[in-house]
Amino acid sequence: MARATPELIHALRQTARNLLQGAPYQWGHMGGCNCGNLAQELTKLNKDQIHRYAMQRHGDWNEQAEDYCSTSQMPIDLLINEMLNAGLQLEDLKHLERLDDRQVLARFPLEKRFLKHNLREDVVAYMNAWAELLEEQLLEKITLPAMYELATA
């Protein structure tokens, strides 16, 4: 699961907001899909740039994550590296593309856990739920040490 960072939480919420407000969305387009829209927010590249970088190597986001090399100078690896620096893990890219991370899905009522990976509304709901989960984790990291300090003072 991603490292809870303010940057990642903000990017997830902003990406969801952008999608809700009509940002271009096309699941089969590397720059306009689930990961592509989040990549736009994290890297400030546009969807066409992201797509062009991804097409320099084969595969979708799942395969790009599998083939990622931290020392490569390929544009897609540099882009993924930026996403990882924001707190994401390679597995998160795979889960985001399929909307299937169990921790995120557990936040939905049982009857609403079967999200369609290529439906804009489901992507928005997933990103918002993920942001809430990460925000709770971040707050826990902040408040537990503070509570410990108070208890030992």
N, C-alpha and C positions, 0 to 999 in steps of 0.2 A: 504494500500500500504506500502511496505517496507520502512524502515527508510534509507535514502540515506547515506551510509557510504563508505569510500574508500575501505574497506575490501570487502564489498559485490559487489561493482562495479568491482573491480579487479577479484573477484571470478567468476562473470558472464562472463566477457570477456575471462578469462582463460579457463573456462569450454567450452565456444563456440569454442575457438581456439582448444582445445583438441579434441572436437567432429569433427571439420573440418579436423583435422589431423589424424582421424581414431581411436580415443579412442573407446573402446567397448561400443556399444549402443544396448540396448534391452529394449523396452518399458515395457514388462511384468516382468522384473527383478528389484527388489527393489533397487539394488545397481547400475544398469546399465541403468536406465530410466532417464527421465528428472530431477527429484528431486535427484535421486541417483547420477547422474554425478555431480550435483552442490554440493551435500553432500560430495562427494569425495574431491572436491577442498576445501571446508570450514573446513572439519574435518581431512583431510589427512588419512582417513581410505580408504581401498580398497573396490571395489564393493562387494566382497564376504563377508567381515566383515559387511558391511551395510546390505546386504541381510539377513545374519544370524541374526543380531539384530532385523530386521523388522519381521522375521518369528517367533519370540518369542511371537508375538501377531498377531491377525488376521488382514487382510485387506491390501489395497493398501495405497498409500501416503495420499489420501483423508481421509480414515478411521483412519490412524495413527495420522493425525492432529486432527481429532475429538476426539480421545481417549487420546491425549497427556495430561500428568499430570506433572506439573513443579516440584513437590516434589517426584515423583517416582524415583526410582533408576534403572528402566529398561533401558537397553542399548539404545533402540530406543528413549526413552524420553531424555536421556542424549545427544544423537546425535542431536535430534531436538532442544534441548536447545542451543547447540552450534550454530546451524543455526539461531535461533532467536537472539542470542547475536550478530551475525554479521549484524543484521538489518532486517531480514525477519520477517514477521507476519505469523501466522498459515494459514491465507487465501492465502498467496502467494504460499505456497506449493501446495494447491489445484489448484490454477490458473496455476502454472507452469506445473503441470502434464497434464493439459488439454489445455494449451496455450490459455487461454481465458480471461485474464485480459483486461478490456475495455480500460484502459489508455494506456497499451502497444500496443494493437491492433490499437488504433487510430493513431499511428505513421506510419502505413502502408497505402498505397493507398487502396481505397475501394475494388478494385478487388483482392487485395492480403491479405485481412483480414481473410480469411477462411483457417486458418492453420490446418494441420493435426498433431494431438498431438503425433503421433508415427513416424513421418518422420524426420530423422536427420537434414535435411536442414532447415526445419521449426523451429525446436528447436534452431538451431544456430541463425537463423534470429530473433526469439523471444528474446533470451537471449541478443543479441547485442542491439536490440531496447530497451529492459528493462534497460540495462546498460546505454544507452544514456539518457533515461528519468531520471534515478536516478542521473546521472552526472549533468544534467541540474538543478535538484532540489538542489543538493549539492552546485553548483556554485552560485545559487540564494541565498542560505543561507549565503554564504560567502560574496558575493558582496553587498547585501542589507544593512547589518549593516555597512559595510565600507563606502557606499555611504551616509548613514544617518550621520555617524560621520563627514564626509567631509562637509555635508550641515549644520551641527550645530556648526561647528568649527569657 
